[in-house]
Amino acid sequence: MMHPLAQRILQKDVRALARAISYVENGHPDRLELLKDVHGYQNKSYIIGLTGPPGAGKSSLTSELVTLLRREKLTVGVVAVDPTSPFTGGAILGDRVRMSPHYTDPEVYIRSMGTRGSLGGLARATKEAVHLIAAYGKDVIIIETVGVGQSELDIMHVADTVALVLNPGAGDVVQAFKAGIMEIADLYVINKADLPGAEKMKAEIEHMLDLVKHDAPWRPPIVKTISTKQEGIEGLWDMLVAHRRYLEHSGEGERRKSLRAVQEMLGVLEQQWLAFIKAKQQAPEFLRTKAEIAQEQKDPYTAAEELFSTWIKS
C-alpha cells in the first residue's frame, strides 16, 4: 500500500510535499518507503542546476528565470541550497529574499535547504527533495547551489543541465577551470555582463572550451545576462531548451539518468552502512576493540578490517 504522504503528493497537496521533504532532511524512518512509492512518478520534470562562485548573482538569476517560466505557463520548483553554520547548525538563508516575489504564486514551490556539513555543495537530502518535487509534478526544477569550488561537482549527479554562472573580472574562469567545473558545465552564463571585462571573459571561456570540449558532441554555449535589468534571460532559457533537446535526441539524457540512478543507489548504501556502524557502536565486539586500540594492543587499521569482516559475515 502506498505511503499516505506519497498519495497526497501525487494529488498535489503542497503541505504533504513540505512534510515529505522534512522527512528526507531529518532521516525519518519512513523516508525510503516514501521515495520508493514516488519513484515511478518523476520522469517529466526538467532539472536545471545553477552553480558558480558566491556573489555571481545566482539568486537574482533564478528569480528572473522563474518569472520567465511562469510567463510561459510552466510550473516551477526551486531548491536553494545554503551553507550551514558549523557552530549553530543553522543555514544562512538571506539570499532567499530575492525570491520573495514568487512566494505567493501557488504554481511555484520554493524550498531552502542547509548543507548540514555535506560535501559537494549540496545537502545530502537535495536529490531526494528533487525527486519529491518532480513527483508532485513541477515542469521545471531549479537547484541553486552554494558555490564552493571543487565540491560543486556534485551537482552533475542531480541536474539534467548544469549552468555555470560567472562574473566578469573576478578571476572566476581560472578558478572554475582548476576546480574541474568547466568540464561538467553544459552551458556558461556571464552574469552582470554590463561590467567591464565581459568580452574578455567570454574569450577566455571559448579558449578553455577549445582545450576541454574540442571534440565533444555538445559544445556548451555562452550566454550573457544582466539579471538586475532582466536582460538575457530569454536567451538563457533558449539555450537550456536547446540542451534539453540535445539530451533527448542524442540519448545522452538516458545515459545520464542511468548513471544518476547508480550513484543514488551507492549513496543510499553508504547512508545505510553509516547507520549500521553507528548502531553497532555499543556492540560488545566494538567496545572490546575500542579498548584494545586505546591500550595500544591493536592498531586502528587491523581493528577496522577485523570489525568489517565480522560484521559482513554476520
C-alpha positions in Angstrom: 0.0 0.0 0.0 1.3 3.5 -0.9 2.5 5.7 1.9 -0.2 8.3 2.7 2.2 11.2 2.1 3.1 9.8 -1.3 -0.6 9.6 -2.2 -1.1 13.2 -1.2 1.9 14.4 -3.1 0.6 12.8 -6.3 -2.7 14.6 -5.6 -0.7 17.9 -5.5 -1.0 18.5 -1.8 1.7 21.1 -1.1 1.6 20.6 2.7 2.3 16.9 2.1 5.3 17.8 -0.1 6.7 20.1 2.5 6.4 17.4 5.2 7.9 14.8 2.9 10.9 16.9 2.3 11.3 17.4 6.0 11.2 13.6 6.3 14.2 13.2 3.9 16.1 16.1 5.5 15.7 14.6 9.0 16.2 10.9 8.1 12.7 9.9 9.1 12.2 6.1 9.3 9.6 6.3 6.5 12.0 8.1 4.2 13.0 5.2 1.9 9.4 3.9 1.8 8.2 7.3 0.7 10.9 7.6 -2.0 10.2 4.1 -3.3 6.5 5.0 -3.7 7.1 8.2 -5.7 9.9 6.7 -7.8 7.8 5.9 -10.9 6.2 9.3 -11.0 9.1 11.7 -11.6 10.1 11.4 -15.3 8.8 14.6 -16.8 10.5 17.4 -14.8 13.4 19.2 -16.4 16.0 19.7 -13.7 18.4 22.7 -14.0 21.4 23.2 -11.8 22.7 26.7 -11.3 26.2 26.7 -9.8 29.1 29.1 -9.6 31.0 31.2 -7.1 29.4 33.2 -4.3 28.3 36.7 -5.5 27.8 35.6 -9.1 24.1 36.6 -8.9 22.6 33.1 -8.9 19.7 34.0 -6.7 18.7 37.0 -8.9 19.2 35.0 -12.0 17.0 32.2 -10.6 14.2 34.7 -9.7 14.2 36.2 -13.2 14.2 32.7 -14.8 11.2 31.7 -12.6 9.4 34.9 -13.8 10.0 33.9 -17.5 8.9 30.3 -16.9 5.7 31.5 -15.3 5.0 33.7 -18.3 5.4 30.5 -20.4 2.7 28.9 -18.1 5.2 26.4 -16.7 5.1 25.3 -13.1 8.4 25.6 -11.2 10.1 24.1 -8.2 13.2 25.8 -6.7 15.6 24.1 -4.3 18.0 26.7 -2.9 20.9 25.1 -1.0 22.6 27.3 1.6 25.7 26.8 3.7 25.1 25.6 7.3 26.9 27.2 10.1 29.4 24.8 11.7 28.7 26.5 15.1 25.0 26.8 15.3 23.9 24.3 12.7 21.6 26.9 11.2 21.5 27.8 7.5 22.2 31.3 6.1 19.1 31.8 4.1 19.4 35.6 3.4 19.6 35.3 -0.3 16.0 33.8 -0.4 14.7 37.4 0.0 15.4 37.8 -3.7 12.8 35.0 -4.4 10.1 36.8 -2.4 8.0 37.9 -5.4 7.3 34.2 -6.1 6.3 33.0 -2.7 2.6 33.9 -3.2 2.4 32.1 -6.6 0.8 28.7 -6.0 2.5 27.3 -9.1 6.0 28.0 -7.7 7.3 25.9 -4.9 10.5 27.2 -3.1 12.5 25.2 -0.6 15.7 26.3 1.2 17.9 23.6 2.5 21.1 23.7 4.5 24.1 21.7 3.5 24.4 20.3 7.1 28.1 19.7 6.6 27.6 17.8 3.4 30.5 17.9 0.9 29.6 18.7 -2.7 27.8 22.0 -2.1 24.5 20.1 -1.9 22.5 19.0 1.1 22.5 15.2 1.3 18.8 15.3 1.0 18.7 17.6 -2.0 18.4 14.7 -4.6 15.6 13.2 -2.6 13.8 16.6 -2.3 14.1 17.0 -6.1 12.5 13.5 -6.6 9.6 14.5 -4.4 9.1 17.8 -6.2 9.2 16.0 -9.5 6.6 13.5 -8.3 4.5 16.5 -7.3 4.5 17.4 -11.0 6.6 20.6 -11.4 7.5 21.2 -15.1 10.9 22.7 -14.2 13.0 22.3 -11.1 15.9 24.7 -10.5 18.6 23.8 -8.0 20.7 26.8 -6.9 23.8 25.7 -5.1 26.1 27.2 -2.5 29.1 27.9 -4.8 32.1 26.5 -3.0 34.6 25.5 -5.7 35.6 21.8 -6.2 32.7 20.4 -4.2 30.2 21.8 -6.8 30.9 18.8 -9.0 28.2 17.0 -7.0 25.5 18.9 -9.0 26.2 16.7 -12.1 24.6 13.8 -10.2 21.3 15.6 -9.8 20.6 18.0 -12.7 19.8 17.3 -16.3 21.6 20.5 -17.3 24.3 22.3 -15.3 24.7 26.0 -15.9 27.9 27.7 -14.5 27.3 31.3 -13.6 30.4 33.6 -13.6 31.1 37.3 -13.3 33.5 39.3 -15.5 36.8 40.5 -13.9 36.5 38.2 -10.8 39.1 35.6 -11.9 36.3 33.1 -11.8 37.2 31.3 -15.1 40.6 30.2 -13.9 39.2 29.1 -10.6 36.4 27.1 -12.3 38.9 25.5 -14.6 41.2 24.5 -11.7 38.2 23.0 -9.8 37.1 20.9 -12.8 33.7 22.6 -13.0 34.4 23.7 -16.6 34.2 20.0 -17.6 30.8 19.4 -16.2 29.0 22.6 -17.2 26.6 22.3 -20.1 26.4 26.0 -20.6 28.0 29.1 -19.3 26.3 32.3 -18.0 28.3 35.5 -17.8 26.0 37.4 -15.4 26.5 41.1 -14.7 27.6 41.3 -18.3 27.4 45.1 -18.2 30.6 45.1 -16.1 34.0 45.7 -17.8 35.7 42.5 -18.9 32.6 40.6 -20.1 34.0 40.1 -23.6 37.4 39.2 -22.3 35.8 36.5 -20.0 33.8 35.1 -23.0 37.1 34.8 -25.0 38.7 33.0 -22.0 35.9 30.6 -21.8 36.0 29.9 -25.5 39.7 29.2 -25.3 39.2 26.8 -22.4 36.4 25.1 -24.3 38.8 24.6 -27.2 41.0 22.6 -24.8 38.5 20.5 -22.9 35.5 20.3 -25.2 37.1 20.4 -28.7 35.7 17.0 -29.8 32.5 16.9 -27.7 29.2 16.4 -29.5 27.8 19.3 -27.4 29.8 22.4 -27.1 28.5 24.5 -24.2 27.1 27.8 -25.3 28.0 31.1 -23.5 25.1 33.3 -22.6 25.4 36.9 -21.3 22.8 38.1 -18.8 22.2 41.1 -16.6 19.7 39.7 -14.1 19.2 43.0 -12.3 18.0 44.5 -15.6 16.1 41.4 -16.7 18.4 41.2 -19.8 19.4 38.0 -21.5 17.0 35.7 -19.6 15.1 34.6 -22.7 18.4 33.8 -24.4 19.4 31.7 -21.4 16.1 29.8 -21.5 16.5 29.2 -25.2 19.9 27.6 -24.6 18.6 25.5 -21.8 15.8 24.2 -24.0 18.3 23.5 -26.8 20.4 21.4 -24.4 17.3 19.5 -23.2 16.5 18.7 -26.9 20.1 17.5 -27.3 19.8 15.2 -24.3 16.6 13.7 -25.7 17.7 13.2 -29.3 21.3 12.1 -28.7 20.5 9.5 -26.0 22.8 11.4 -23.6 19.8 12.1 -21.3 19.1 8.4 -20.8 22.7 7.7 -20.2 23.0 10.4 -17.5 19.7 9.2 -16.0 21.1 5.7 -15.6 24.4 7.0 -14.1 22.4 9.1 -11.6 20.4 6.1 -10.6 23.5 4.1 -9.9 25.0 7.0 -7.9 21.8 7.3 -5.9 21.9 3.6 -5.1 25.5 3.9 -3.9 24.5 6.9 -1.8 21.7 5.0 -0.1 24.1 2.1 0.5 26.6 4.5 2.1 23.9 6.0 4.3 22.7 2.6 5.4 26.2 1.4 6.1 26.9 4.5 8.2 23.7 4.0 10.1 24.7 0.3 10.7 28.1 1.3 12.1 26.5 3.9 14.4 24.1 1.3 15.7 27.0 -1.1 16.3 29.0 1.2 18.5 27.5 -0.3 21.6 28.0 -3.9 20.5 30.4 -6.0 22.6 32.9 -6.6 19.8 33.1 -2.8 19.1 33.6 -1.9 22.7 36.3 -4.6 23.1 38.1 -3.4 20.0 37.9 0.2 21.1 39.5 -0.7 24.4 42.3 -2.7 22.6 43.1 0.4 20.5 43.1 2.7 23.5 45.6 0.3 25.2 47.7 0.1 22.0 47.2 -3.6 21.8 45.9 -3.2 18.3 46.3 -0.7 15.5 43.2 1.0 14.2 43.7 -0.4 10.6 43.7 -4.0 11.7 40.8 -3.3 14.1 38.7 -1.8 11.3 39.4 -4.8 9.0 38.5 -7.3 11.6 35.3 -5.5 12.6 34.3 -5.2 8.9 35.0 -8.9 8.3 33.0 -9.8 11.4 30.0 -7.6 10.5 29.9 -8.7 6.9 29.8 -12.4 7.9 27.0 -11.7 10.4 
